[in-house]
Amino acid sequence: MASRSSIRSLLRPVKLQFPCAQIPRYFSRTAQRPDAPPQQPSSNEKTTHFGFETVPEAEKEARVAGVFSNVATSYDTMNDFMSLGIHRLWKDYFVRSINPGSSSSTNPSANPGWRMLDIAGGTGDIAFRLLDHAHTINHSPSSSITISDINPSMLTEGRKRSLQTPYANSPILSFLVANAESLDTIPDNSIDLYTVAFGIRNFTDKDKALREAYRVLKPGGLFACLEFSGVTNPLLDAVYKRWSFGAIPLIGQLVAGDRASYQYLVESIERFPKQEEFRDMIKAAGFIVPGKGWEDLTGGIAAIHKGIKPVEKL
């Protein structure tokens, strides 16, 4: 068992020194926070948070777009930093817990397939896993998915990656540039599964996005969210916060030449509602929440939240 002194030494600030001449820069910074203090919103203007900043709601969407345009090509690397490298295991488990393409019928030919919508899913990381599971595990070749993202740069990365899958240029995979708070092109009661992974914390109006998820899902349809959350163990929480705020922005600066985007991403995790509060937001949108409403992963560094749209009584 580790001694108290060794634990204290782990939590003690560490000075990281890197010789500047030896630091490679692989990506140029295309958008930064301005050096001057941001303009304060007027008293009658609706505000929200952008990391630890308070900004007008109309401004947040553009600023988040700038962040993800910057990190689109290094998105997996970013998630490696944010999750200590285990986001791939979380995503695999997330998809298995959903079991997409499953059918109550024992006759595979009677399986009509799931119509799935992956929101903020630009790079296709979740969508391709969902299709793989539906097609290979549940033998549901008619299951299809739409990858939706507000950021065209992220969708461009997803289209590029789709070329390495069997789903490229097929009717079972489509891409949609859309705001999750206003999915105007998607009809009511038309989706079997709505997923959002590591995206909803960046939405300007999360309650509105949850109501849109409820609208587009069929009765009995599933809302499933994977997101960074509240760490439940105090020691792990202290270590993770020191890593997040001390190391991740620095690594973003060294690897991607973009400290500001990575600083925002760390702050957005801290500002996201904790497990109980987010569960209550899902319930307030109209969903039935199974069990306690969430499942912690790796001590609450991330959590899976689910809600089911009630089946209307005849």
Residue frames relative to the residue before (quaternion, step in Angstrom):
aa qw qx qy qz dx dy dz
M 1.0000 0.0000 0.0000 0.0000 0.00 0.00 0.00
A 0.4971 -0.6693 0.4587 0.3075 3.55 -0.92 0.86
S 0.4501 -0.6761 0.5129 0.2780 3.58 -1.04 0.79
R 0.6456 -0.5232 0.3817 0.4047 3.54 -1.29 0.39
S 0.6419 0.5349 -0.3338 0.4364 3.55 1.01 -0.76
S 0.6543 0.5036 -0.3268 0.4598 3.59 1.02 -0.72
I 0.6240 0.5241 -0.3392 0.4700 3.59 1.11 -0.70
R 0.6442 0.5200 -0.3261 0.4564 3.57 1.02 -0.87
S 0.6542 0.5145 -0.3207 0.4521 3.55 1.02 -0.77
L 0.6084 0.5569 -0.3472 0.4463 3.60 1.15 -0.63
L 0.7359 0.4278 -0.2274 0.4729 3.54 1.03 -0.88
R 0.5066 0.6534 -0.4235 0.3701 3.60 1.28 -0.19
P 0.5498 -0.6166 0.4312 0.3626 3.63 -0.93 0.79
V 0.1888 -0.7759 0.5961 0.0836 3.52 -1.05 0.85
K 0.3162 -0.7358 0.5664 0.1943 3.56 -0.88 0.95
L 0.1615 -0.7807 0.5987 0.0773 3.53 -0.75 1.08
Q 0.0585 -0.8037 0.5921 0.0049 3.58 -0.75 1.04
F 0.0192 -0.7888 0.6135 -0.0331 3.52 -0.82 1.08
P 0.4086 -0.6875 0.5298 0.2822 3.61 -0.81 0.85
C 0.4562 -0.7384 0.4236 0.2592 3.55 -0.50 1.22
A 0.6419 0.5542 -0.3431 0.4039 3.57 0.96 -0.71
Q 0.7198 0.4468 -0.2545 0.4664 3.56 1.16 -0.51
I 0.5429 0.6353 -0.4037 0.3723 3.58 1.23 -0.01
P 0.2688 -0.7647 0.5597 0.1725 3.62 -0.64 1.06
R 0.1763 -0.7552 0.6192 0.1233 3.56 -1.17 0.58
Y 0.1892 -0.8351 0.5129 0.0614 3.50 -0.40 1.28
F 0.7811 0.1838 -0.1073 0.5870 3.58 1.13 -0.55
S 0.3792 -0.7076 0.5404 0.2519 3.56 -1.01 0.73
R 0.4720 -0.6469 0.5114 0.3117 3.53 -1.18 0.55
T 0.1520 -0.8202 0.5482 0.0605 3.55 -0.66 1.11
A 0.7937 0.0814 -0.0640 0.5994 3.58 1.20 -0.31
Q 0.0209 -0.8020 0.5964 -0.0256 3.54 -0.82 0.98
R 0.5624 -0.5214 0.4883 0.4165 3.49 -1.32 0.20
P 0.5099 -0.6506 0.4520 0.3352 3.59 -0.91 0.73
D 0.5461 -0.6161 0.4553 0.3390 3.54 -1.15 0.64
A 0.6544 0.4930 -0.3135 0.4801 3.56 1.07 -0.70
P 0.5886 -0.5729 0.4174 0.3888 3.61 -1.10 0.60
P 0.5150 -0.6511 0.4482 0.3317 3.61 -0.96 0.79
Q 0.5688 -0.5969 0.4448 0.3498 3.54 -1.17 0.64
Q 0.4211 -0.7118 0.5028 0.2513 3.58 -0.85 0.97
P 0.4779 -0.6685 0.4782 0.3098 3.60 -0.93 0.84
S 0.5303 -0.6205 0.4713 0.3340 3.54 -1.16 0.62
S 0.6729 -0.5479 0.3251 0.3760 3.57 -1.20 0.53
N 0.7323 0.4028 -0.2445 0.4917 3.62 1.09 -0.57
E 0.5477 0.6170 -0.3898 0.4091 3.59 1.25 0.22
K 0.4585 -0.6729 0.5041 0.2877 3.58 -0.95 0.90
T 0.1214 -0.8131 0.5682 0.0369 3.56 -0.88 0.94
T 0.0747 -0.7468 0.6576 0.0653 3.51 -1.37 0.30
H 0.5238 -0.6318 0.4514 0.3504 3.56 -1.24 -0.06
F 0.1145 -0.7182 0.6805 0.0900 3.50 -1.26 0.64
G 0.7501 -0.1434 0.0357 0.6446 3.52 0.15 1.34
F 0.7853 -0.2610 0.2160 0.5182 3.59 -0.76 -1.03
E 0.5592 0.5929 -0.3939 0.4249 3.60 1.26 0.03
T 0.2988 -0.6900 0.6208 0.2219 3.53 -1.29 0.48
V 0.0261 0.8125 -0.5758 0.0869 3.55 -0.64 1.17
P 0.6025 -0.5208 0.4347 0.4206 3.61 -1.22 0.30
E 0.5932 -0.5893 0.4113 0.3628 3.57 -1.05 0.77
A 0.6573 0.5320 -0.3174 0.4292 3.57 0.95 -0.84
E 0.6721 0.5068 -0.2952 0.4520 3.58 1.17 -0.51
K 0.5962 0.6209 -0.3752 0.3438 3.58 1.03 -0.74
E 0.6366 0.5579 -0.3435 0.4067 3.58 0.87 -0.92
A 0.6809 0.4834 -0.2898 0.4676 3.57 0.93 -0.91
R 0.6697 0.5007 -0.3104 0.4522 3.58 0.97 -0.79
V 0.6312 0.5027 -0.3316 0.4889 3.60 1.04 -0.73
A 0.6144 0.5447 -0.3449 0.4548 3.59 1.02 -0.77
G 0.6472 0.5222 -0.3209 0.4533 3.57 0.99 -0.78
V 0.6218 0.5416 -0.3365 0.4548 3.57 1.02 -0.82
F 0.7590 0.4044 -0.2302 0.4553 3.58 0.70 -1.05
S 0.5464 0.5488 -0.4139 0.4786 3.58 1.18 -0.26
N 0.6531 0.5261 -0.3095 0.4481 3.57 1.05 -0.77
V 0.7988 0.3443 -0.1587 0.4672 3.58 0.86 -0.96
A 0.3564 0.7829 -0.4722 0.1925 3.63 1.24 -0.09
T 0.7374 0.4270 -0.2494 0.4602 3.59 0.81 -0.95
S 0.7439 0.3335 -0.2137 0.5383 3.60 1.23 -0.31
Y 0.2167 0.8394 -0.4802 0.1340 3.56 1.24 0.52
D 0.6662 0.4902 -0.3158 0.4649 3.60 0.88 -0.85
T 0.6225 0.5285 -0.3343 0.4705 3.58 1.02 -0.76
M 0.6237 0.5405 -0.3285 0.4594 3.55 1.01 -0.83
N 0.6942 0.4651 -0.2811 0.4720 3.60 0.85 -0.94
D 0.5660 0.5651 -0.3851 0.4604 3.59 1.14 -0.51
F 0.6613 0.4956 -0.3038 0.4740 3.59 0.94 -0.88
M 0.7138 0.4837 -0.2708 0.4280 3.57 0.80 -1.05
S 0.7815 0.3381 -0.1641 0.4980 3.61 1.03 -0.73
L 0.4551 -0.6774 0.4448 0.3691 3.58 1.29 0.13
G 0.7218 -0.5022 0.2295 0.4172 3.56 1.11 0.77
I 0.6689 0.5357 -0.3099 0.4117 3.60 1.20 -0.08
H 0.3360 0.7614 -0.5023 0.2346 3.62 1.18 0.30
R 0.6052 0.5626 -0.3678 0.4266 3.61 1.07 -0.58
L 0.6398 0.5031 -0.3218 0.4838 3.59 1.04 -0.74
W 0.6285 0.5268 -0.3357 0.4634 3.58 0.99 -0.79
K 0.6747 0.5011 -0.3011 0.4506 3.59 0.88 -0.93
D 0.6265 0.5262 -0.3385 0.4649 3.59 1.00 -0.79
Y 0.6800 0.4850 -0.2881 0.4684 3.57 0.91 -0.94
F 0.6007 0.5732 -0.3390 0.4423 3.57 1.03 -0.82
V 0.6955 0.4636 -0.2756 0.4747 3.58 0.84 -0.97
R 0.6401 0.5134 -0.3364 0.4621 3.61 0.95 -0.79
S 0.6563 0.5227 -0.3226 0.4382 3.59 0.98 -0.77
I 0.6475 0.4998 -0.3066 0.4867 3.59 1.21 -0.51
N 0.1174 -0.8291 0.5272 0.1445 3.58 1.06 -0.86
P 0.0291 0.8527 -0.5209 0.0272 3.62 0.77 1.01
G 0.7771 0.3307 -0.2657 0.4649 3.53 -1.14 0.74
S 0.4578 0.6913 -0.4521 0.3287 3.58 1.24 0.00
S 0.1203 -0.7851 0.6063 0.0393 3.54 -1.21 0.58
S 0.4874 -0.6596 0.4886 0.2977 3.54 -1.12 0.67
S 0.6055 0.5619 -0.3470 0.4441 3.57 1.27 -0.35
T 0.4056 -0.7026 0.5296 0.2477 3.58 -1.08 0.70
N 0.6206 0.5210 -0.3344 0.4813 3.57 1.30 -0.13
P 0.3943 -0.7512 0.4711 0.2415 3.63 -0.38 1.18
S 0.6492 0.5325 -0.3291 0.4320 3.59 1.02 -0.71
A 0.6460 0.5173 -0.3223 0.4595 3.58 1.24 -0.35
N 0.5248 0.6303 -0.4101 0.3989 3.58 1.29 -0.04
P 0.2727 -0.8053 0.5009 0.1618 3.61 -0.36 1.16
G 0.5095 -0.6494 0.4221 0.3748 3.58 1.23 -0.23
W 0.4157 -0.6946 0.5337 0.2447 3.52 -1.21 0.54
R 0.2525 -0.7017 0.6385 0.1903 3.51 -1.18 0.66
M 0.0635 -0.8429 0.5329 -0.0394 3.55 -0.40 1.28
L 0.1429 -0.7618 0.6288 0.0616 3.53 -1.23 0.69
D 0.0964 -0.7888 0.6064 0.0280 3.57 -0.68 1.13
I 0.1883 -0.8174 0.5419 0.0523 3.54 -0.37 1.33
A 0.8096 0.1114 -0.1512 0.5562 3.56 -1.04 0.88
G 0.4486 0.7311 -0.3969 0.3266 3.53 1.18 0.66
G 0.0779 0.8953 -0.4386 0.0031 3.54 1.32 0.37
T 0.7623 0.3945 -0.2379 0.4546 3.61 0.67 -0.98
G 0.4991 -0.6959 0.4049 0.3203 3.60 1.25 -0.15
D 0.3481 0.7830 -0.4693 0.2133 3.57 1.26 0.04
I 0.7185 0.3896 -0.2299 0.5283 3.60 0.95 -0.88
A 0.6525 0.5569 -0.3284 0.3954 3.58 0.85 -0.95
F 0.6760 0.4846 -0.3072 0.4624 3.60 0.88 -0.87
R 0.6155 0.5283 -0.3398 0.4760 3.59 1.09 -0.65
L 0.6493 0.5190 -0.3202 0.4545 3.59 0.95 -0.87
L 0.6693 0.4873 -0.3030 0.4720 3.58 0.92 -0.86
D 0.6206 0.5416 -0.3435 0.4512 3.58 0.96 -0.83
H 0.6851 0.4843 -0.2904 0.4602 3.58 0.86 -0.96
A 0.6713 0.5076 -0.3061 0.4450 3.58 0.87 -0.96
H 0.7386 0.4383 -0.2353 0.4550 3.57 0.88 -0.94
T 0.7827 0.3579 -0.1934 0.4710 3.61 0.81 -0.91
I 0.7197 0.4150 -0.2552 0.4946 3.61 1.02 -0.72
N 0.8072 0.2665 -0.1203 0.5128 3.56 0.83 -0.99
H 0.3743 -0.7725 0.4598 0.2273 3.58 1.30 0.22
S 0.4174 0.6833 -0.4721 0.3689 3.53 0.86 1.08
P 0.1047 -0.8544 0.5064 0.0515 3.61 0.39 1.21
S 0.6613 0.5051 -0.3223 0.4512 3.60 1.16 -0.35
S 0.4570 0.6576 -0.4738 0.3663 3.61 1.21 -0.02
S 0.0656 -0.8128 0.5783 -0.0228 3.56 -0.89 0.98
I 0.1516 -0.7940 0.5828 0.0833 3.55 -1.24 0.35
T 0.2091 -0.7192 0.6474 0.1412 3.50 -1.27 0.64
I 0.2145 -0.7495 0.6141 0.1228 3.55 -0.83 1.01
S 0.0454 -0.8159 0.5761 -0.0214 3.55 -0.59 1.18
D 0.1077 0.7715 -0.6210 0.0871 3.55 -1.03 0.82
I 0.4767 -0.6688 0.4877 0.2958 3.57 -1.09 0.64
N 0.7073 0.4627 -0.2334 0.4808 3.55 1.26 -0.52
P 0.3743 -0.7522 0.4917 0.2289 3.64 -0.46 1.12
S 0.6018 0.5679 -0.3710 0.4216 3.63 1.06 -0.61
M 0.6485 0.5031 -0.3179 0.4746 3.58 1.03 -0.76
L 0.6609 0.4952 -0.3125 0.4694 3.60 0.97 -0.79
T 0.5893 0.5562 -0.3636 0.4595 3.58 1.09 -0.63
E 0.6455 0.5039 -0.3092 0.4835 3.57 1.01 -0.81
G 0.6490 0.5219 -0.3138 0.4561 3.59 1.02 -0.80
R 0.6439 0.5087 -0.3254 0.4698 3.58 0.96 -0.82
K 0.6313 0.5347 -0.3263 0.4572 3.56 1.01 -0.82
R 0.6966 0.4697 -0.2749 0.4675 3.56 0.91 -0.92
S 0.5985 0.5867 -0.3660 0.4045 3.58 1.09 -0.63
L 0.5744 0.6047 -0.3766 0.4032 3.58 1.17 -0.52
Q 0.6579 0.4829 -0.3052 0.4907 3.59 1.24 -0.34
T 0.6516 0.4823 -0.3079 0.4980 3.61 1.29 0.09
P 0.5745 -0.5895 0.4252 0.3763 3.62 -1.21 0.22
Y 0.6187 0.5972 -0.3268 0.3921 3.59 1.29 -0.11
A 0.4452 0.7139 -0.4499 0.2994 3.59 1.24 -0.18
N 0.8591 0.0849 -0.0841 0.4976 3.55 -1.09 0.83
S 0.5493 0.5677 -0.4280 0.4392 3.58 1.02 0.78
P 0.6098 -0.5964 0.3747 0.3635 3.61 -1.14 0.50
I 0.6104 0.5707 -0.3686 0.4073 3.61 1.17 -0.24
L 0.7416 0.3063 -0.2030 0.5612 3.60 1.28 -0.11
S 0.0922 0.7855 -0.6064 0.0823 3.56 -0.82 1.03
F 0.2940 -0.7466 0.5771 0.1518 3.54 -1.28 0.46
L 0.0491 -0.8083 0.5862 -0.0264 3.55 -1.01 0.87
V 0.2573 -0.7199 0.6248 0.1588 3.56 -0.87 1.02
A 0.2739 0.7627 -0.5351 0.2386 3.58 -0.48 1.19
N 0.4311 -0.6496 0.5654 0.2691 3.51 -1.32 0.49
A 0.4702 -0.7103 0.4487 0.2703 3.59 -0.68 1.06
E 0.6397 0.5296 -0.3249 0.4524 3.57 1.21 -0.39
S 0.7849 0.1529 -0.0830 0.5947 3.59 1.28 -0.19
L 0.0281 0.8280 -0.5540 0.0819 3.58 0.26 1.32
D 0.0555 -0.8799 0.4712 0.0271 3.55 0.78 1.12
T 0.7023 0.4830 -0.2824 0.4401 3.60 1.01 -0.69
I 0.6517 0.4912 -0.3193 0.4818 3.61 1.25 -0.11
P 0.4040 -0.7514 0.4649 0.2366 3.62 -0.57 1.13
D 0.6289 -0.4994 0.4389 0.4030 3.53 -1.33 0.30
N 0.8747 0.1191 -0.0528 0.4668 3.57 -1.27 0.52
S 0.4954 0.6954 -0.3930 0.3413 3.58 0.99 0.80
I 0.7101 0.4498 -0.2350 0.4881 3.60 1.25 -0.29
D 0.3650 -0.7327 0.5340 0.2117 3.58 -0.99 0.85
L 0.8066 0.0741 0.0051 0.5864 3.57 1.03 -0.81
Y 0.0846 -0.7569 0.6477 0.0197 3.54 -0.94 1.03
T 0.0037 -0.8033 0.5952 -0.0202 3.59 -0.68 1.09
V 0.0298 0.7519 -0.6586 -0.0079 3.53 -1.27 0.54
A 0.0380 -0.8157 0.5758 -0.0397 3.56 -0.65 1.16
F 0.8495 -0.0604 -0.0087 0.5241 3.55 -0.75 1.13
G 0.5932 0.5878 -0.3606 0.4154 3.56 1.02 0.78
I 0.6594 0.5698 -0.3375 0.3558 3.57 0.90 -0.88
R 0.5830 0.5840 -0.3927 0.4060 3.61 1.10 -0.43
N 0.6655 0.5037 -0.2998 0.4621 3.60 1.22 -0.37
F 0.5047 0.6616 -0.4286 0.3521 3.60 1.25 -0.16
T 0.5159 -0.6429 0.4700 0.3158 3.56 -1.08 0.70
D 0.7944 0.1004 -0.0221 0.5986 3.59 0.85 -0.99
K 0.2216 -0.8243 0.5101 0.1058 3.56 0.04 1.32
D 0.6302 0.5369 -0.3431 0.4436 3.59 1.00 -0.75
K 0.6480 0.5094 -0.3166 0.4695 3.57 0.98 -0.81
A 0.6409 0.5168 -0.3240 0.4661 3.60 1.00 -0.79
L 0.6441 0.5112 -0.3250 0.4670 3.59 1.01 -0.75
R 0.6423 0.5062 -0.3281 0.4729 3.59 1.02 -0.71
E 0.6282 0.5136 -0.3352 0.4788 3.60 1.08 -0.67
A 0.6092 0.5373 -0.3490 0.4673 3.60 1.04 -0.73
Y 0.6493 0.5157 -0.3070 0.4671 3.56 0.96 -0.89
R 0.6560 0.5359 -0.3133 0.4294 3.59 0.92 -0.89
V 0.7529 0.4193 -0.2384 0.4478 3.59 0.75 -1.01
L 0.6044 0.5668 -0.3723 0.4182 3.62 1.12 -0.43
K 0.4842 -0.6221 0.5311 0.3105 3.53 -1.20 0.63
P 0.5902 -0.5108 0.4510 0.4329 3.61 -1.18 0.31
G 0.7615 0.2695 -0.2477 0.5349 3.55 -0.74 1.09
G 0.5126 0.6570 -0.4093 0.3716 3.58 1.30 -0.15
L 0.4033 -0.7447 0.5025 0.1738 3.53 -1.24 0.62
F 0.1919 -0.7113 0.6672 0.1099 3.51 -1.10 0.91
A 0.0408 0.8024 -0.5914 0.0679 3.60 -0.75 1.05
C 0.0386 -0.8145 0.5769 -0.0485 3.55 -0.74 1.13
L 0.1045 -0.7445 0.6573 0.0533 3.55 -1.03 0.92
E 0.1704 0.8031 -0.5466 0.1650 3.58 -0.59 1.11
F 0.5730 -0.5351 0.4818 0.3914 3.53 -1.27 0.43
S 0.0906 -0.8329 0.5452 -0.0270 3.54 -0.95 0.89
G 0.7013 -0.4610 0.3429 0.4220 3.56 -1.25 -0.48
V 0.3770 -0.7323 0.5214 0.2232 3.58 -0.64 1.11
T 0.3552 -0.7909 0.4718 0.1602 3.56 -0.77 1.07
N 0.6901 0.4344 -0.2771 0.5082 3.61 1.16 -0.48
P 0.4661 -0.7208 0.4257 0.2862 3.64 -0.57 1.07
L 0.6589 0.5013 -0.3225 0.4589 3.61 0.94 -0.79
L 0.6594 0.4871 -0.3018 0.4866 3.58 0.94 -0.91
D 0.6260 0.5428 -0.3379 0.4464 3.58 1.02 -0.78
A 0.6623 0.5040 -0.3096 0.4598 3.59 0.93 -0.86
V 0.6607 0.4984 -0.3035 0.4722 3.58 0.95 -0.89
Y 0.6806 0.4983 -0.2963 0.4481 3.58 0.89 -0.95
K 0.6500 0.5049 -0.3263 0.4649 3.61 0.98 -0.77
R 0.6370 0.5136 -0.3402 0.4635 3.58 0.99 -0.78
W 0.6390 0.5134 -0.3207 0.4746 3.58 1.01 -0.79
S 0.6822 0.5174 -0.2952 0.4240 3.55 0.83 -1.05
F 0.7876 0.3519 -0.1837 0.4712 3.57 0.65 -1.11
G 0.7119 0.4624 -0.2726 0.4529 3.59 1.10 -0.58
A 0.8022 0.3352 -0.1453 0.4722 3.56 0.92 -0.91
I 0.6737 0.5509 -0.3311 0.3646 3.60 0.80 -0.98
P 0.6702 0.4679 -0.3365 0.4676 3.67 0.79 -0.77
L 0.6313 0.5287 -0.3369 0.4566 3.59 1.04 -0.74
I 0.6499 0.5034 -0.3143 0.4747 3.58 0.97 -0.86
G 0.6195 0.5426 -0.3383 0.4554 3.59 1.03 -0.76
Q 0.6558 0.5043 -0.3084 0.4696 3.54 1.03 -0.79
L 0.7055 0.4766 -0.2717 0.4487 3.57 0.92 -0.93
V 0.7507 0.4112 -0.2151 0.4702 3.56 0.87 -0.98
A 0.8212 0.2308 -0.0905 0.5140 3.57 0.87 -0.97
G 0.4248 -0.7073 0.4668 0.3184 3.58 1.22 -0.09
D 0.6625 0.4888 -0.2676 0.5007 3.58 1.21 0.49
R 0.1002 -0.8222 0.5599 0.0236 3.55 0.13 1.27
A 0.6509 0.5751 -0.3261 0.3732 3.57 0.91 -0.98
S 0.6628 0.5073 -0.3220 0.4469 3.61 0.89 -0.86
Y 0.6882 0.4718 -0.2851 0.4717 3.57 0.94 -0.87
Q 0.5912 0.5471 -0.3638 0.4678 3.60 1.13 -0.58
Y 0.6401 0.5176 -0.3260 0.4649 3.58 0.97 -0.83
L 0.6675 0.5194 -0.3185 0.4280 3.59 0.84 -0.94
V 0.6347 0.5121 -0.3232 0.4800 3.59 1.03 -0.74
E 0.6773 0.4926 -0.2916 0.4622 3.57 0.90 -0.92
S 0.6306 0.5481 -0.3405 0.4313 3.60 1.04 -0.76
I 0.6062 0.5385 -0.3543 0.4659 3.59 1.11 -0.60
E 0.6705 0.5115 -0.2948 0.4494 3.56 0.90 -0.94
R 0.7110 0.4593 -0.2548 0.4676 3.60 1.05 -0.74
F 0.5415 0.6374 -0.4123 0.3613 3.61 1.17 -0.35
P 0.5778 -0.6044 0.4093 0.3652 3.63 -0.97 0.76
K 0.4803 -0.6553 0.5028 0.2950 3.54 -1.08 0.77
Q 0.7874 -0.4123 0.1937 0.4153 3.53 -1.32 0.40
E 0.7034 0.4718 -0.2881 0.4469 3.60 0.73 -1.02
E 0.6660 0.5085 -0.3078 0.4507 3.57 0.92 -0.88
F 0.6771 0.4770 -0.3093 0.4672 3.60 0.90 -0.84
R 0.5901 0.5513 -0.3651 0.4631 3.60 1.07 -0.67
D 0.6787 0.4900 -0.2972 0.4593 3.58 0.90 -0.90
M 0.6043 0.5389 -0.3543 0.4678 3.60 1.12 -0.58
I 0.6368 0.5192 -0.3207 0.4712 3.59 1.02 -0.80
K 0.6549 0.5035 -0.3057 0.4734 3.58 0.97 -0.85
A 0.6523 0.5304 -0.3157 0.4398 3.57 0.99 -0.84
A 0.6302 0.5299 -0.3297 0.4619 3.59 1.19 -0.51
G 0.6583 -0.5370 0.2951 0.4373 3.59 1.28 -0.14
F 0.5368 0.6554 -0.3930 0.3575 3.58 1.25 -0.19
I 0.3809 -0.6284 0.6195 0.2762 3.50 -1.37 0.43
V 0.2146 -0.7952 0.5598 0.0904 3.56 -0.75 1.06
P 0.3253 -0.7628 0.5203 0.2041 3.62 -0.59 1.06
G 0.8402 0.1321 -0.1084 0.5147 3.57 -1.08 0.77
K 0.7815 -0.2675 0.2189 0.5194 3.56 -0.96 -0.84
G 0.6149 -0.6181 0.3136 0.3763 3.58 1.28 -0.10
W 0.8035 0.0827 -0.0623 0.5863 3.58 1.19 -0.18
E 0.2176 -0.7342 0.6247 0.1528 3.52 -1.38 0.28
D 0.3393 -0.7530 0.5312 0.1891 3.57 -0.67 1.10
L 0.1496 -0.7537 0.6337 0.0890 3.54 -1.15 0.72
T 0.8458 0.0051 -0.0419 0.5318 3.57 -0.95 0.96
G 0.7491 -0.4435 0.2213 0.4396 3.52 0.68 1.17
G 0.6967 -0.4831 0.2742 0.4540 3.58 1.16 0.50
I 0.3534 0.7036 -0.5327 0.3104 3.61 1.19 0.23
A 0.7602 0.0356 -0.0368 0.6476 3.55 1.17 -0.68
A 0.1101 -0.7812 0.6095 0.0784 3.56 -1.28 0.29
I 0.3150 -0.7024 0.6064 0.1994 3.52 -1.29 0.58
H 0.0761 -0.7735 0.6290 0.0192 3.57 -0.88 1.01
K 0.0388 -0.8009 0.5975 0.0059 3.56 -1.03 0.81
G 0.0048 -0.7705 0.6374 0.0105 3.52 -1.26 0.57
I 0.2361 -0.7683 0.5833 0.1173 3.55 -1.08 0.76
K 0.3905 -0.6988 0.5471 0.2446 3.57 -0.90 0.93
P 0.4591 -0.7172 0.4364 0.2905 3.61 -0.60 1.05
V 0.4301 -0.6544 0.5571 0.2763 3.53 -1.19 0.66
E 0.4372 -0.7115 0.4803 0.2682 3.56 -0.73 1.01
K 0.4240 -0.7008 0.5197 0.2430 3.52 -0.99 0.92
L 0.4175 -0.7101 0.5141 0.2391 3.54 -0.99 0.90
